[in-house]
Amino acid sequence: MNATEQRRAWRQALLSVLVFSGSAVVFAAIRAQPDGADEVKIPLAALRSSAGELLLWRGVRPSLPAVFNSAFGKQQLTSIVSTRDNIEKLRPENRTLGMLRSELREHSAALVDAAGAIAHGSTASSAAPGPLLGLQQRLQRAEASLANVRSQ
């Protein structure tokens, strides 16, 4: 290898290192940004959907086999716990979103109780229509307040 080829190889290696380093810095900067309304909306919609599914289940539960009811409860429990984990990872960009995150934590805990009761074949009050309907309404109000945060 002559000197020209050697210099070219070093330049290419240096350029590769610079591109990789620059990409890593950009990725880290993007990840360090706080989460905005769009990022909070995702787990909020997932919790609202779960509350709606639990409400629908209450209406058809008597006509379904116990095995299905148990599997449904376990599936909902897994989904809600996953959403709760995503809520814990949020880094809200302002106080309003931080308060909404705290509210979502409370709502996810109530849904975990309801889905857990269903998964274990219980007809506990946490899975009763009244509390589930109230929870779904609170989640709808939270979603409406999130729309207001976005427009600020």
One Martini backbone bead per residue (centre of mass of N, CA, C, O) as a GRO file, in nm:
protein
  152
    1MET     BB    1   0.096   0.037   0.025
    2ASN     BB    2   0.067   0.352  -0.032
    3ALA     BB    3   0.044   0.672   0.083
    4THR     BB    4  -0.227   0.746  -0.052
    5GLU     BB    5  -0.391   0.502   0.046
    6GLN     BB    6  -0.340   0.550   0.346
    7ARG     BB    7  -0.475   0.827   0.367
    8ARG     BB    8  -0.751   0.736   0.265
    9ALA     BB    9  -0.805   0.532   0.491
   10TRP     BB   10  -0.791   0.737   0.725
   11ARG     BB   11  -1.016   0.922   0.629
   12GLN     BB   12  -1.240   0.708   0.631
   13ALA     BB   13  -1.214   0.638   0.928
   14LEU     BB   14  -1.264   0.923   1.039
   15LEU     BB   15  -1.540   0.964   0.906
   16SER     BB   16  -1.681   0.726   1.044
   17VAL     BB   17  -1.641   0.823   1.334
   18LEU     BB   18  -1.787   1.097   1.302
   19VAL     BB   19  -2.061   0.988   1.215
   20PHE     BB   20  -2.112   0.809   1.459
   21SER     BB   21  -2.084   1.029   1.675
   22GLY     BB   22  -2.300   1.220   1.565
   23SER     BB   23  -2.534   1.019   1.589
   24ALA     BB   24  -2.514   0.977   1.895
   25VAL     BB   25  -2.565   1.272   1.976
   26VAL     BB   26  -2.841   1.305   1.843
   27PHE     BB   27  -2.983   1.076   1.988
   28ALA     BB   28  -2.935   1.184   2.276
   29ALA     BB   29  -3.082   1.455   2.236
   30ILE     BB   30  -3.357   1.339   2.167
   31ARG     BB   31  -3.392   1.161   2.429
   32ALA     BB   32  -3.362   1.416   2.633
   33GLN     BB   33  -3.626   1.498   2.566
   34PRO     BB   34  -3.919   1.576   2.655
   35ASP     BB   35  -4.245   1.488   2.692
   36GLY     BB   36  -4.528   1.533   2.523
   37ALA     BB   37  -4.853   1.510   2.437
   38ASP     BB   38  -4.819   1.271   2.239
   39GLU     BB   39  -4.684   1.073   2.446
   40VAL     BB   40  -4.931   1.079   2.649
   41LYS     BB   41  -5.163   0.981   2.459
   42ILE     BB   42  -5.102   0.682   2.426
   43PRO     BB   43  -5.162   0.568   2.717
   44LEU     BB   44  -5.438   0.697   2.739
   45ALA     BB   45  -5.574   0.540   2.507
   46ALA     BB   46  -5.515   0.258   2.623
   47LEU     BB   47  -5.680   0.292   2.886
   48ARG     BB   48  -5.949   0.362   2.757
   49SER     BB   49  -5.975   0.100   2.599
   50SER     BB   50  -5.968  -0.092   2.841
   51ALA     BB   51  -6.218   0.018   2.980
   52GLY     BB   52  -6.410  -0.046   2.745
   53GLU     BB   53  -6.359  -0.353   2.737
   54LEU     BB   54  -6.453  -0.408   3.027
   55LEU     BB   55  -6.739  -0.307   2.982
   56LEU     BB   56  -6.818  -0.502   2.758
   57TRP     BB   57  -6.768  -0.759   2.919
   58ARG     BB   58  -6.991  -0.717   3.130
   59GLY     BB   59  -7.227  -0.766   2.915
   60VAL     BB   60  -7.110  -1.079   2.818
   61ARG     BB   61  -7.015  -1.270   3.048
   62PRO     BB   62  -7.251  -1.482   3.096
   63SER     BB   63  -7.203  -1.610   2.786
   64LEU     BB   64  -6.921  -1.699   2.883
   65PRO     BB   65  -6.662  -1.874   2.937
   66ALA     BB   66  -6.439  -1.900   3.190
   67VAL     BB   67  -6.185  -1.921   3.016
   68PHE     BB   68  -6.224  -1.659   2.866
   69ASN     BB   69  -6.240  -1.467   3.105
   70SER     BB   70  -5.955  -1.528   3.207
   71ALA     BB   71  -5.799  -1.458   2.948
   72PHE     BB   72  -5.898  -1.171   2.926
   73GLY     BB   73  -5.789  -1.068   3.199
   74LYS     BB   74  -5.490  -1.134   3.138
   75GLN     BB   75  -5.462  -0.961   2.886
   76GLN     BB   76  -5.537  -0.693   3.020
   77LEU     BB   77  -5.323  -0.697   3.237
   78THR     BB   78  -5.079  -0.691   3.048
   79SER     BB   79  -5.153  -0.429   2.900
   80ILE     BB   80  -5.170  -0.239   3.149
   81VAL     BB   81  -4.885  -0.286   3.258
   82SER     BB   82  -4.741  -0.186   3.005
   83THR     BB   83  -4.859   0.099   3.019
   84ARG     BB   84  -4.755   0.168   3.300
   85ASP     BB   85  -4.456   0.149   3.219
   86ASN     BB   86  -4.474   0.382   3.012
   87ILE     BB   87  -4.555   0.599   3.216
   88GLU     BB   88  -4.289   0.580   3.387
   89LYS     BB   89  -4.104   0.683   3.131
   90LEU     BB   90  -4.204   0.951   3.143
   91ARG     BB   91  -4.109   1.308   3.047
   92PRO     BB   92  -4.243   1.576   3.119
   93GLU     BB   93  -4.245   1.917   2.997
   94ASN     BB   94  -4.474   1.979   3.216
   95ARG     BB   95  -4.691   2.015   3.473
   96THR     BB   96  -4.949   1.918   3.337
   97LEU     BB   97  -4.830   1.647   3.238
   98GLY     BB   98  -4.745   1.550   3.518
   99MET     BB   99  -5.032   1.535   3.636
  100LEU     BB  100  -5.139   1.338   3.423
  101ARG     BB  101  -4.948   1.111   3.491
  102SER     BB  102  -5.053   1.067   3.778
  103GLU     BB  103  -5.340   0.999   3.691
  104LEU     BB  104  -5.263   0.749   3.519
  105ARG     BB  105  -5.158   0.582   3.750
  106GLU     BB  106  -5.426   0.555   3.899
  107HIS     BB  107  -5.589   0.430   3.665
  108SER     BB  108  -5.409   0.181   3.623
  109ALA     BB  109  -5.458   0.060   3.904
  110ALA     BB  110  -5.764   0.017   3.867
  111LEU     BB  111  -5.736  -0.169   3.615
  112VAL     BB  112  -5.569  -0.388   3.747
  113ASP     BB  113  -5.782  -0.472   3.949
  114ALA     BB  114  -6.003  -0.549   3.745
  115ALA     BB  115  -5.840  -0.754   3.572
  116GLY     BB  116  -5.758  -0.936   3.808
  117ALA     BB  117  -6.042  -1.020   3.888
  118ILE     BB  118  -6.112  -1.151   3.617
  119ALA     BB  119  -5.871  -1.355   3.599
  120HIS     BB  120  -5.982  -1.484   3.895
  121GLY     BB  121  -6.313  -1.487   3.891
  122SER     BB  122  -6.406  -1.220   3.998
  123THR     BB  123  -6.674  -0.987   4.130
  124ALA     BB  124  -6.552  -0.736   4.194
  125SER     BB  125  -6.597  -0.397   4.230
  126SER     BB  126  -6.367  -0.313   4.026
  127ALA     BB  127  -6.551  -0.471   3.785
  128ALA     BB  128  -6.771  -0.284   3.791
  129PRO     BB  129  -6.950  -0.064   3.604
  130GLY     BB  130  -6.930   0.198   3.764
  131PRO     BB  131  -6.619   0.231   3.798
  132LEU     BB  132  -6.554   0.197   3.493
  133LEU     BB  133  -6.718   0.435   3.390
  134GLY     BB  134  -6.579   0.652   3.561
  135LEU     BB  135  -6.298   0.598   3.445
  136GLN     BB  136  -6.361   0.655   3.150
  137GLN     BB  137  -6.448   0.949   3.197
  138ARG     BB  138  -6.179   1.049   3.313
  139LEU     BB  139  -6.015   0.979   3.058
  140GLN     BB  140  -6.171   1.167   2.869
  141ARG     BB  141  -6.102   1.428   3.021
  142ALA     BB  142  -5.797   1.396   2.993
  143GLU     BB  143  -5.798   1.406   2.684
  144ALA     BB  144  -5.920   1.690   2.665
  145SER     BB  145  -5.690   1.832   2.823
  146LEU     BB  146  -5.470   1.753   2.619
  147ALA     BB  147  -5.576   1.925   2.386
  148ASN     BB  148  -5.519   2.194   2.538
  149VAL     BB  149  -5.213   2.164   2.566
  150ARG     BB  150  -5.145   2.160   2.263
  151SER     BB  151  -5.268   2.466   2.208
  152GLN     BB  152  -5.048   2.636   2.388
   0.00000   0.00000   0.00000
